[in-house]
């Protein structure tokens, strides 16, 4: 239970931070942590359940903590005992179970399950997902600029993305939230990205720890802010020129 208590506090702190940033209006956003193997939580009798459209074998028997549907990030530090749901994946990876005294997990649980399923292949013991509705990236991603072009200009906007986000980021076209299909597309993008932007919706960061997952969200949002300021001040997006980007990447390869 000690690990679970610490993880709950971590979720509460990150949620409060995102609320202060203005990125989690009303009940927007969700966070989850996949706990280390061997972490257990008593689900009790007659648990509630969410059955997967297809088995997720890599998470069989694992436990994760995930924010509840309808929970508010601005209250999360006060509500960590009730609004952060302990979820256990069944023995064969076919469903998620949680104690009946808890509310349902976020409606984006399908995305969280599928993205966390990548964790065993990374060699990580645990992983975290942070999803929030950051204002500047929501604005930028609502443009008609094609996704590949957006990815290029965002990655050029801020050198820290090349330095700290070695896998970069990816954009997914707008899709109805809360579907298993959106989760599958997001999982596939995270095989080669540190952050995924759901266009006209928000950012997701995925990392071994919750602080780094939040870092990915913050860096992506900062890049969007820089681009919008450049466009306002100069009429064009600027960012790193080809030669500047090549020099930076060459230095990073030497590290």
C-alpha positions in Angstrom: 0.0 0.0 0.0 3.0 2.4 0.5 3.7 2.5 -3.2 0.0 3.1 -3.9 -0.1 6.0 -1.4 3.0 7.6 -2.9 1.6 7.3 -6.4 -1.7 8.8 -5.4 0.1 11.8 -3.9 2.1 12.2 -7.1 -1.0 12.2 -9.2 -2.6 14.7 -6.9 0.4 17.0 -7.1 0.6 16.9 -10.9 -3.2 17.4 -11.3 -3.1 20.4 -9.0 -0.2 21.8 -11.1 -2.1 21.4 -14.4 -5.1 23.0 -12.8 -3.0 26.0 -11.8 -1.8 26.2 -15.4 -5.4 26.5 -16.6 -5.2 23.3 -18.6 -7.9 21.3 -16.9 -11.2 23.1 -17.1 -14.1 21.5 -15.3 -13.4 17.7 -15.3 -11.0 17.8 -18.2 -7.8 15.7 -18.3 -6.8 12.4 -16.9 -3.7 10.8 -15.4 -2.7 7.2 -14.7 0.3 5.3 -13.3 1.0 1.6 -14.0 2.3 0.2 -10.7 5.3 -2.2 -10.5 4.6 -5.9 -10.8 3.5 -7.4 -7.6 1.5 -4.4 -6.5 -1.9 -5.5 -5.4 -5.1 -3.8 -4.2 -8.0 -5.7 -2.8 -10.9 -5.4 -5.2 -13.5 -7.0 -2.9 -16.7 -8.8 -3.9 -18.8 -7.7 -6.9 -16.2 -5.3 -8.4 -17.1 -3.1 -11.3 -15.5 -3.9 -14.6 -14.6 -2.6 -18.0 -14.2 -5.4 -20.6 -11.7 -4.9 -23.4 -12.7 -5.5 -27.1 -9.5 -7.6 -27.3 -7.1 -9.1 -24.7 -4.2 -7.0 -23.5 -1.9 -9.8 -22.4 1.1 -7.6 -21.5 -0.9 -6.1 -18.6 -2.4 -9.3 -17.3 -2.4 -9.2 -13.5 -1.1 -5.6 -13.3 -2.5 -2.8 -11.2 -2.8 0.8 -12.2 -4.1 4.0 -10.6 -6.2 6.2 -12.8 -8.3 9.4 -12.2 -12.0 9.0 -12.0 -14.6 10.1 -14.6 -15.9 13.5 -13.5 -13.0 14.2 -11.2 -11.6 17.7 -11.1 -7.9 18.3 -11.1 -8.3 21.5 -9.0 -9.6 19.2 -6.2 -7.5 16.2 -6.8 -5.0 16.7 -3.9 -8.0 16.7 -1.5 -9.7 13.8 -3.2 -6.9 11.3 -3.7 -8.6 8.7 -1.6 -11.8 8.7 -3.6 -11.1 10.1 -7.1 -8.0 8.0 -8.0 -9.3 4.6 -8.8 -7.2 1.4 -8.2 -7.7 -0.9 -11.2 -6.6 -4.5 -11.5 -6.2 -6.2 -14.9 -7.6 -9.7 -15.0 -5.4 -12.8 -15.1 -5.8 -13.2 -18.9 -5.8 -9.4 -19.7 -9.4 -9.3 -20.8 -10.9 -6.7 -18.4 -10.2 -4.1 -15.8 -11.7 -4.5 -12.3 -12.1 -1.9 -9.5 -13.8 -1.9 -6.1 -17.5 -1.0 -6.2 -17.0 1.8 -3.6 -15.0 3.8 -6.2 -16.4 5.7 -9.1 -15.7 4.6 -12.7 -12.3 5.4 -14.2 -12.0 8.1 -16.8 -13.8 7.4 -20.1 -10.4 7.4 -21.7 -9.4 4.2 -19.9 -9.1 2.4 -23.2 -6.4 4.7 -24.3 -4.6 4.4 -20.9 -4.7 0.6 -21.0 -3.4 0.3 -24.6 -0.6 2.8 -24.1 0.5 1.2 -20.8 0.6 -2.1 -22.7 3.9 -0.8 -24.3 5.6 -0.7 -21.0 7.0 -4.2 -20.8 8.7 -3.8 -24.1 10.5 -0.6 -22.9 12.1 -2.4 -20.0 10.4 0.0 -17.6 9.1 -1.3 -14.3 6.3 1.3 -14.3 4.9 4.1 -16.5 2.7 7.1 -16.4 0.3 9.0 -18.7 -0.6 12.6 -18.4 -3.4 14.0 -20.6 -4.5 17.6 -20.4 -6.2 20.3 -22.5 -3.5 22.8 -22.8 -4.6 26.1 -24.5 -1.9 27.0 -27.0 -1.5 23.5 -28.5 -5.3 23.1 -28.7 -5.4 26.3 -30.6 -2.4 25.4 -32.9 -3.7 21.9 -33.6 -7.1 23.3 -34.7 -5.4 24.8 -37.8 -5.7 23.3 -41.2 -1.9 22.6 -41.3 -1.3 18.9 -42.1 -0.1 16.8 -39.2 3.4 16.0 -40.6 4.0 19.7 -41.2 2.8 20.6 -37.8 5.1 18.0 -36.2 8.0 19.5 -38.1 7.4 23.1 -37.1 6.6 22.2 -33.4 9.8 20.2 -33.1 11.8 23.1 -34.6 10.2 25.7 -32.3 12.0 24.7 -29.1 15.5 23.1 -28.8 14.4 21.3 -25.6 12.2 19.1 -27.7 15.2 17.7 -29.5 17.3 17.5 -26.3 14.7 16.0 -23.9 12.2 14.4 -26.3 14.4 12.2 -28.4 11.5 10.4 -29.9 9.7 13.7 -30.7 6.0 14.0 -31.0 3.1 13.0 -33.2 -0.3 14.4 -34.2 -3.5 12.5 -34.6 -6.5 13.9 -36.5 -9.6 14.7 -34.4 -11.6 11.7 -33.5 -14.4 11.1 -31.0 -12.8 10.7 -27.5 -13.2 7.7 -25.3 -13.1 5.0 -28.0 -10.9 1.9 -28.1 -10.0 2.7 -31.7 -8.5 6.1 -30.7 -6.6 4.3 -28.0 -5.1 1.9 -30.5 -4.0 4.7 -32.8 -2.5 6.6 -29.8 -0.6 3.4 -28.7 0.9 3.0 -32.1 2.1 6.6 -32.2 3.7 6.2 -28.8 5.9 3.5 -30.2 7.9 6.3 -31.8 6.9 9.5 -29.9 7.1 10.9 -26.4 4.0 13.0 -26.7 0.9 12.6 -28.9 -1.4 15.5 -29.7 -5.1 14.8 -30.3 -5.9 17.6 -32.7 -8.6 20.0 -31.3 -8.5 18.1 -28.0 -5.3 17.9 -26.0 -1.8 16.5 -25.3 -0.8 13.2 -23.9 2.7 12.5 -22.4 3.9 9.0 -21.8 7.0 8.2 -19.8 8.5 5.9 -17.2 7.6 8.4 -14.4 4.8 10.9 -13.9 7.2 13.9 -13.7 8.7 13.2 -17.1 5.3 12.5 -18.7 4.3 16.0 -17.4 7.5 17.4 -18.8 6.6 16.2 -22.2 3.3 17.9 -22.0 4.8 21.1 -20.8 7.5 21.2 -23.5 5.0 20.5 -26.2 2.7 23.3 -25.0 5.7 25.7 -24.7 6.6 25.0 -28.3 3.0 25.8 -29.4 3.1 29.1 -27.4 6.4 30.1 -29.1 4.9 29.4 -32.5 1.8 31.4 -31.9 3.8 34.3 -30.5 6.1 34.2 -33.6 3.1 34.2 -35.9 1.6 37.2 -34.1 4.8 39.2 -34.0 6.4 38.4 -37.3 3.6 36.9 -39.4 5.4 33.6 -39.9 6.6 30.6 -37.9 10.3 30.8 -37.3 12.0 28.1 -35.2 15.3 26.4 -35.9 16.7 26.7 -39.4 17.8 23.5 -41.2 21.5 24.1 -40.3 20.7 24.9 -36.7 18.7 21.7 -36.3 21.4 19.7 -38.0 24.1 21.1 -35.7 21.9 20.4 -32.6 21.2 16.8 -33.7 24.9 16.2 -34.5 25.8 17.3 -30.9 23.1 15.1 -29.4 24.5 12.1 -31.3 27.9 12.6 -29.7 26.4 12.4 -26.2 
